[in-house]
């Protein structure tokens, strides 16, 4: 790594303004210059960080102030900055949109405030003109500490950006450049968000084109200058606060392929800190689980899209079923939970045989079944969950066997519901869990894996 070049956040007035496109373009352009970049997504999104990695970003993750407190947020950012020359934060939704849509908590603004990060606002210039100056003024002044100090014009020609820039500069807002609309660069979506990177042909080529456009239309040196204005984070006691492994390392199989790829990097890092050795496998392509494992993670993703391929791989379904029947601890979230059912409907409503560890059927619905942040607690004594843990739900599929071992509480609401299957370290349900919100949960689960390995004679 070279000289530390600071950090900057790219945010926007609303979703759909092109945050991910802009961030990927800037990451690509900086990578082409030889910089080592870290990228962090505000909020609980899994997919945008996958796009960041396609640019060659060296370190990725999420920052979410609903999941964890301010000290942990700063520690996570410190970890990222210690691995890179330059750190980019990508905002979530509109800049001030937080929990339940009525709170600043977990908003992009909240993360910028906690981390003292300067903000460049992305303006979608298509279909608007001088009105955007009024919008910027409102966003910059809505909070005295908004930290908005720059603007980037998206889907706007350099000529139009040049014409309108003086109105922003009168307010002390610097214009870093313009990114024109490009028909050859499209990141299409489906029900959970953007299509996954591996589903898009020529994506690496698109990233290179995007990086070239950024170099032509955006003042990277000005962005770096803004980034250097961020105060340095000082975490002298961080190493003392890192978790210690609870025992010897234990091999944990993590499903990672086309169907399963939604994992918080903070979750995996925390498991490793407690002694987990991560071993990747594919429920689609591999014949059986890896040798010598004592636990299993089945993350979120799109098993409904690959239901036929998952069903055809009978040997893998049987391997997973035997391991679960033998008592192996596992964590199955959303897509992984769907895969464990007896049957799973695909996008056309055709039902396919799955693992069968969850006695029920997972089926398609016409709208989001449950959506947003939740806090989860156990109804009775649970070997892994001693207090509560934060997570979120976002799914268009539902189940006739959602589980009832835990209770989900909706923030800023009186709404609660039963959810999750949880017995002796075998945990499954729709909720995506964020382990750093309760590190003891991760530690206890790894200990269950270690106990299973010991029971089986160290496998």
N, C-alpha and C positions, 0 to 999 in steps of 0.2 A: 504493500500500500504506500501511497505517496502522502502529500500534504493533506491534512484534514481540511475539507472544504465546506463543512457545515451541513445545514439541512434546510429544506423548504417544503411547504405543503402546497399541493394543487387542489383547490376546492372549486365549487361551482354553486350557482344559485339554486339548481335543481338537478335531479337525476336526468340522464339523457343529454347532458351538455358536452360529453366527450372526454370526461376525466381520464378514463382508462386509455383511450387512444392517445391523448396528449402525453400522459405519463410514460406509456410504452415508447413513444417516439423520442422523448427526452432521454429516457434510460438507454435506448439504443444509440442515440447520438453521443452520449457521454461514454458509453462502452466503446464505441468506435474511436473515441479520442484516447482510450486507454485507461479511463477511470474505473475504479472498483466501486460499484454502487450498491447500496442497500435500499430496498423498497419495502414500505410498510403500508398496509391498507387499514384505514380507520373503519371500525365497525366489524361485524361478524362475517363478512363476505369471504367465501373460499375461492371463487373463480377468478376474480381480478388478479390475485397474487400468482395464479398459474400463468397468466399472460405476462406479468412482470418477469417471470423466470425465462420466458422465451427471448428476452432481450439480452440475456447474459447477466442479469443482476446476481450479485454474489450472495446476498443475504435477504431473506424474505420473512414476512410475518404479518401479524395483525396487532393493532392497538385499539382497545375498547374499554372505555371507562365505566360501562355498566358491569362488565365482567370483573374488573379488578380496580383497586384504588390508585390514587395518584402516584404514590411512591413506586408501586410495581410498574406503572406505565413508564415512568422515567427510567427505571432499571431496564425495562425491555428496550427502550430506545437507546440507552447507553450500550447495551449489548450489541445492537445493530451498528451503532456508530464506531464501536471498537473494531468492527470487521470490515470497514469500508472507508473510502475516501470521501464519499458524498452520500447523503441519505435523502430520499424522496418519500414524502408521505402523500398518499392519495386519499382524498376526503370521501365521505359517504353521503349520499343523497344531497339535499341542499345544505349549505354551510351551517345553518343553525338548527337543522332538524335532528332531534334527539329522541329519547325514549318516549314511546306512545305518541310522538308527534307534537307533544305539548311541553316537553322538557328540553333543556340544553344538555342534560347528561348524555354522554355517548355521542354527541354531535361532533362534526369536524372542528367546530369552534372550541368545544370542550378540550379536545386533544391538543389543539394549537395553544390554548391557554395553559394547560398542564405542562406542556413541553417547551413553552416559550419559542414556538416555531413561527417564522414569518410565512405569510400566506400570499399566494398568487391566485387570483380568481379567474377561472376560465369562463369566458363569455361566448355563447353560441350566437354568432352574428347573423345567422341566416334568418331573414324575415324581420329584423329589427335594425334600428339605427340609433339616433340620439337618445332614445328612451333608455338605452343601456347605460348611459352615463348616470341617469337618475337612479337606476337599479344599483349601480356600483356605490353611489353616494349613500343610498339607504343601507346597503350591507356593511359598508365601512363604518358607518356611524351608529348602527343599531346597538353595538356595544363599544364603549370607549376603548376597550382593549381588543378590538377585532383582529388586529395584527395583519389586516389586509393592506399590503403595500405595493402590489403589482397586479397587472391584468394581462392575460393572454387571450387574443382573439382566435376563436376556433370557427372553422367553416367560413372564413372571411378572407378576402383578397388583401394582400399587403397595401394596395392603394386605398381601399376602404378603411383599413385600420389606421393608415396614416392620416386620413381626413378626420377621423373621430378622436384620435389619441390626444390632441391638445385639450379637449374638454375634460379628460381624465387627469391629465398632468396638472391642470389647474387645481385639482383637489389633492395634489401630492401623491397621486397613484402613478407608478411608473409602468409603461407599456413595454412588455418584453418581446412582443412580436406577434405574428399571425400565422395560423396554419390553415391554408386553403382546403376546401372540400376536395376529396380525391375519390373518384368512383371506384378505383381499383382496390381501395382499402375499406373493407367492411367486416365488422365483427358481428355476425348474426347471432340471434338469441333463440332460446326456447323457454319452457315454462319456469325454470329455476334461474334464468339469467343467460349470460353469453354461452354460446356453444363452447365446448372445451377445446383447448388449443390443438390437441391431436386430431380433432374432427375436421380441421380446416386445412385444406391443401394449400401449399405455397405460403403458409403463415410466416415462415422465416423470411421469405422473399418480401412479403408485405412489410415486415418489421424493418428490413433494410431500406425499403422505399420510404417508409415513415421517418426513419432516422435521417435520411437525406433531405426530406422536406423540412424537418425541424432545423437542420443545419442551415438551410437556405433562408428560412423565414423567421427564425427565433434567435434572439440574442442570448446564446448560452453563457457568455461571459457575464452578462447582466444578471442572469439567474444565479450564477455562482457568487456574484457579488452580494445579491440579496441573501443567499444561503449563509454566507460568512457572517452576516449580521446576527445570526442566532447565537445566544450565549452558550458557552460550552457547558455540558452536563458534567457534574462532578459527583462521582459515586465511589468514594474511598472505601466504604464498608461493604461494597457489593459482594466481593468474594466470600466474606464471612457469612453472608445471607444465603449463599447458594446451598441447596439441599445436598445432603450426603447420601450415598447409596445405602439402602437398608440392609443389604447383604451382598453376596456374590452376584455377578451379572447373570441374567436369565434371558433366554432367547424368546422374543415375542414376534409372531408372524403378523405382518401388516398387509392387508389386501390393497394392492396398488396396480390398477390397470384401467382400461377404458371405462369400466363400470363403477369403479371405486377409487376416488381420488380426492375426496373432500377431507382434508386433515389440517388442523391448526398446527403450524410448525412449533408453536409454544407447547402444545400437548406432547408432541414427540420428544422435544428437547427435555421436558420435565420427566417423562418416563425414563429417558436415558440417564438423567441425573440421579434417578433412584435405582439404577442398575439394570435397566432394560437394554438388551441388544436387539436392535430393530432388524428384522429379516423380511424383505419384501417377497410377495408371491402374487400370482394371478389366479383368481377363481375362474376366469375364462380360459386361460391357456395352459395352466399347469395341471398335472394329473392328480396331485395330492398335496397336502400341506408339507412345508419344509420339515426336515428331520430335526429332532432335538429341541423342539419348541415346547414352552410351558404356558403359553398364553396367546391370545389372538385378538387383533383389531380388525373389525369390518366397518370401515368408514362410510360416509355418505357418497353419493354419486348418482349415477343413472342406471341402476340395474333394470328398470322397466324398459329402457331402450335396448338393452342387451339380454332380455329375458330368455330368448330362444337359445343364445350361445351359452348362457349360464346353465340352462336346463339340460342341454345336450352333454355337458361335461359331468356325466354321472359319477365318475370316479372321484372328482373333487367334492361334489355334494356329499358323497358317502364318507369321504375322509373327514370333512368338517363335522358331519353328523356323529360319527364315531367318537371324535375327540370331545365334542360337547357332552355326549352321553357318558363319556368316561370321567367327566367332571372338570375338564380343562376350563380355566377362567377365560372369559372373552368380554369384549366391549363391542356392541353392534349398534350403530347409530343411523337412524333414518334409512338410507339405502341398504346398509348392512343388515338392518332389522328386517326390511322387506325380503331380502335374500334368504333369511332364516325361516320364512313361512313355509307352509306346505304348498301353497300356490301363490303365484304372482301374476297379475294381469299386465300385459304390455300396453303400449300406447293405443292399440286397436281394440283392446278389451279381450284379447285372447289369453287364457290362463295357462301358465306353464308350471311344471313341478319344480320346486326349489328344495332346500335342505330338509325342511320338515321339523326343525327343532322348536319352532313356534307353531302351535296347533291352531291354524287359522288361515285365512286368505287375505292377501293384500290386493286392493282394487283401486282403480282409477276413479277420481271424483272430478267434477267440472269446475272446481274452484279451490283456492287455498283452504285446507282443512283447519290448520292452526298456523299462526304466523307471528313471529316476533320474539322478543326476549322473555325468558322465564327464569324463576328461581325454583329449584327442585329440592325436596326434602323427603326423607323416608318415613313411611307410616310406622314402621316398627324398627327394632334394632337391625342395623345393616352392617355387615362386616367391612364394607368399603365407605359408605356414606354416613359419617358420624354427625354432621351438622347439615349444611346445605351446600349446593353447588349451582353455579349459574350456567345458563345455556340459552339456546333459541330453537325454534321450530320454523320450518319453511318447507311445505310439501303439498303436492296435489294428489298424492296417493293416500289411502287410509287403510285401516285394518280392522277386522272383527276380533282382534286379540291384542289390543294396545297395552295390556298390562295394568296392574293396579297396586304395585308395591310402593310407588312414590306418589307424591302430590306435586303438581306444578302450580306455582303462584304467578299470576300476571302482574307486572309492576304497574303502579299507579292505577290499580283496578282491584275490585273485589272478586274477580273471576279466578276460579281454581278448577282443576280437574285431576282425576286419577290417571296415572301413566306408568310406564316402565315395568319390565320384568327384572327382578334383581334377587338372586339367590346365590350366596357363597361365591361372589366374584364373577358370576355369569349374569351380565347386564345387557339389556336390549330394549330399545324403544325409539320413538321418533326424535327425541331431544338430541341435539348436538351439544355436547358438554364441553366446557372450557376448563380444563383441569387446573390452571393456575388460580382460578377463583377459589379453589380448595385444594392446595397441594397435598394435604393429608389423604384425600381421596385417591390420588395417583399413587402415593406411597403405599397405602393399604392394598390397592389392587395389585401392584407389583409384588407385594409380600404374599398375596394369595397365589400368584404364579410361582413364586419361589417355594411355597409350601406344596403346591401340586407337583413340582419337579422333585422335591424331596420324597414325597409320597410314592412317586413312580421310580424311585431309585436313581435319581439324577438323570433319568432318560438316557 
